[in-house]
Amino acid sequence: MPEKKLTTAQAHNAAQTGEIKLEDSIGLTKPVFGIAEPVLVPTPPTAVPLPPTCETCRFFVQPNDLRSECHRHAPMERGFPAVGALDWCGEYEGHPEEA
């Protein structure tokens, strides 16, 4: 994203109208003829949450290194269904917040 250069007056007006937030997006360029011009600096992206997978679900149980199971519902005749760490059934529930 290219940086958009603003004069001090333009930055002030844009901040008052809510077009930009000065506290998190303004930096200063090198002074030219003794005057530093404000410049919009792209705000770094926030952390992107990972998609829900069985491995991060509260019902995921891994009894050993070779098998992992979903304990979302009661076991069937042969036990709990086997799942992969990157599977997703659509009934994902994250771990409850620990107090």
C-alpha positions as a Markdown table, in Angstrom:
| # | Residue | x | y | z |
|---|---|---|---|---|
| 1 | Met | 0.0 | 0.0 | 0.0 |
| 2 | Pro | 1.6 | 3.3 | -1.0 |
| 3 | Glu | 2.0 | 6.0 | 1.6 |
| 4 | Lys | -0.2 | 9.0 | 1.2 |
| 5 | Lys | 1.6 | 12.2 | 2.1 |
| 6 | Leu | -0.5 | 14.9 | 3.9 |
| 7 | Thr | 0.3 | 18.4 | 4.9 |
| 8 | Thr | -0.2 | 19.3 | 8.6 |
| 9 | Ala | -3.5 | 21.1 | 7.9 |
| 10 | Gln | -4.8 | 18.1 | 5.8 |
| 11 | Ala | -3.9 | 15.6 | 8.6 |
| 12 | His | -5.5 | 17.8 | 11.2 |
| 13 | Asn | -8.7 | 18.1 | 9.1 |
| 14 | Ala | -8.8 | 14.4 | 8.3 |
| 15 | Ala | -8.4 | 13.6 | 12.0 |
| 16 | Gln | -11.3 | 15.9 | 13.0 |
| 17 | Thr | -13.6 | 14.4 | 10.5 |
| 18 | Gly | -12.7 | 10.8 | 11.5 |
| 19 | Glu | -11.1 | 9.9 | 8.2 |
| 20 | Ile | -7.9 | 8.9 | 9.9 |
| 21 | Lys | -6.7 | 8.3 | 13.5 |
| 22 | Leu | -3.6 | 10.3 | 14.1 |
| 23 | Glu | -2.5 | 8.4 | 17.2 |
| 24 | Asp | -1.8 | 5.2 | 15.3 |
| 25 | Ser | -1.1 | 6.2 | 11.8 |
| 26 | Ile | 1.1 | 9.3 | 11.6 |
| 27 | Gly | 4.8 | 9.5 | 11.3 |
| 28 | Leu | 7.1 | 12.2 | 10.2 |
| 29 | Thr | 9.2 | 12.3 | 7.0 |
| 30 | Lys | 12.7 | 13.9 | 6.9 |
| 31 | Pro | 12.5 | 17.7 | 7.3 |
| 32 | Val | 12.6 | 19.5 | 3.9 |
| 33 | Phe | 13.7 | 23.1 | 4.2 |
| 34 | Gly | 13.4 | 22.7 | 8.0 |
| 35 | Ile | 9.7 | 21.6 | 8.0 |
| 36 | Ala | 8.8 | 18.0 | 8.8 |
| 37 | Glu | 5.7 | 16.8 | 6.8 |
| 38 | Pro | 3.4 | 14.2 | 8.4 |
| 39 | Val | 2.9 | 11.0 | 6.4 |
| 40 | Leu | 0.4 | 8.2 | 6.7 |
| 41 | Val | 2.2 | 5.0 | 7.7 |
| 42 | Pro | 0.3 | 1.7 | 7.1 |
| 43 | Thr | -0.7 | 0.2 | 10.5 |
| 44 | Pro | 0.7 | -3.3 | 10.9 |
| 45 | Pro | -1.9 | -6.0 | 10.5 |
| 46 | Thr | -3.2 | -7.5 | 13.7 |
| 47 | Ala | -2.8 | -11.2 | 14.4 |
| 48 | Val | -5.1 | -13.3 | 12.2 |
| 49 | Pro | -6.9 | -16.0 | 14.2 |
| 50 | Leu | -6.3 | -19.5 | 13.2 |
| 51 | Pro | -9.2 | -21.4 | 11.6 |
| 52 | Pro | -10.9 | -23.9 | 14.0 |
| 53 | Thr | -9.4 | -27.4 | 13.8 |
| 54 | Cys | -9.9 | -30.5 | 15.9 |
| 55 | Glu | -6.5 | -30.0 | 17.5 |
| 56 | Thr | -7.6 | -26.7 | 19.1 |
| 57 | Cys | -11.1 | -27.9 | 20.0 |
| 58 | Arg | -12.0 | -28.6 | 23.6 |
| 59 | Phe | -13.3 | -32.1 | 22.7 |
| 60 | Phe | -10.0 | -33.3 | 21.0 |
| 61 | Val | -8.3 | -36.1 | 23.0 |
| 62 | Gln | -5.0 | -37.7 | 21.9 |
| 63 | Pro | -4.6 | -40.9 | 24.0 |
| 64 | Asn | -1.3 | -41.7 | 22.3 |
| 65 | Asp | 0.9 | -40.5 | 19.4 |
| 66 | Leu | -0.8 | -42.7 | 16.9 |
| 67 | Arg | -4.5 | -42.0 | 17.6 |
| 68 | Ser | -6.6 | -38.9 | 18.3 |
| 69 | Glu | -10.3 | -38.9 | 19.1 |
| 70 | Cys | -13.3 | -36.6 | 19.2 |
| 71 | His | -15.2 | -36.6 | 22.5 |
| 72 | Arg | -18.0 | -34.2 | 21.3 |
| 73 | His | -20.7 | -36.9 | 21.5 |
| 74 | Ala | -21.0 | -40.2 | 23.4 |
| 75 | Pro | -18.9 | -43.1 | 22.0 |
| 76 | Met | -20.3 | -45.4 | 19.3 |
| 77 | Glu | -20.1 | -49.2 | 19.5 |
| 78 | Arg | -16.4 | -49.2 | 18.7 |
| 79 | Gly | -15.4 | -46.1 | 20.7 |
| 80 | Phe | -15.0 | -42.4 | 19.9 |
| 81 | Pro | -14.5 | -41.4 | 16.3 |
| 82 | Ala | -10.9 | -41.0 | 15.1 |
| 83 | Val | -10.0 | -37.6 | 13.9 |
| 84 | Gly | -7.0 | -35.9 | 12.5 |
| 85 | Ala | -5.4 | -32.8 | 14.1 |
| 86 | Leu | -6.4 | -30.6 | 11.1 |
| 87 | Asp | -9.9 | -32.0 | 10.6 |
| 88 | Trp | -13.0 | -29.9 | 11.4 |
| 89 | Cys | -16.5 | -31.3 | 11.9 |
| 90 | Gly | -18.4 | -28.0 | 12.1 |
| 91 | Glu | -19.2 | -28.3 | 15.8 |
| 92 | Tyr | -16.0 | -26.7 | 17.0 |
| 93 | Glu | -15.8 | -25.3 | 20.6 |
| 94 | Gly | -12.8 | -23.6 | 21.8 |
| 95 | His | -11.3 | -24.2 | 25.2 |
| 96 | Pro | -13.1 | -22.2 | 28.0 |
| 97 | Glu | -11.2 | -19.2 | 29.3 |
| 98 | Glu | -9.1 | -20.1 | 32.3 |
| 99 | Ala | -9.6 | -17.8 | 35.2 |
